[in-house]
Amino acid sequence: MFAIVGLIVSLAFALALTIGIAFLLDVMAPNRSWRSRAVWAALIAAFLPMSLPIITILSELGFTSEAIVPVAGLIIGALFIAAVVCFPAAYFFSKKRTAGRDPVSRTVFD
């Protein structure tokens, strides 16, 4: 039971982090397309929690052949989380934010 609750809390944290990063990218980089903002938000939100275990493994084992398997597993896990959990949330959030924005006028002075 505790494992299921822990998994749900971890996924909720990843979703909240994804939406927060998508919002920051929307505010800080409004000139980028909403699709690229969604992809970057999903990748950052998935790799940010995985960076601590990756750094810990590399600092303990160094850049040896023993460290390749766990680091590769963490990277593949982060890519899976980014594709399955984070990207749909960032996609719909970025699409909604862009749809609600007024179109930019091309003329400065009328």
C-alpha positions, 0 to 999 in steps of 0.5 A: 500500500505504501508503495502505491501511495509513494508512486502516486505522490511521485507522479503528482510531484512530477506533474506539478513540476512539469506545469510549473516549468511550462508556466515559467517557459511561457512567461520567459520565452513567449516567442517560442512555439508552444510545442517546443515549450512543452517538450522542454518542460517535459524533459526538464521536469523528468531529468531534474529529479533524476539528476541527484541519483545520477550525480550520486552514482557518478561521484561514488563509482566514477566514470567506470564501466560499473556506472554505465548500467545504473546511469543508463537505467536512470536516463531511460527511466527519465525519458519514459517519465518525460514521454508518458507522464510529463509531456501530456501535461505540458502539451495541454497546459502550453496549448491552453495558455497559447489559445488564451493569449491575444494575437500579437499585432504586427504594427507598432503604431496605428 
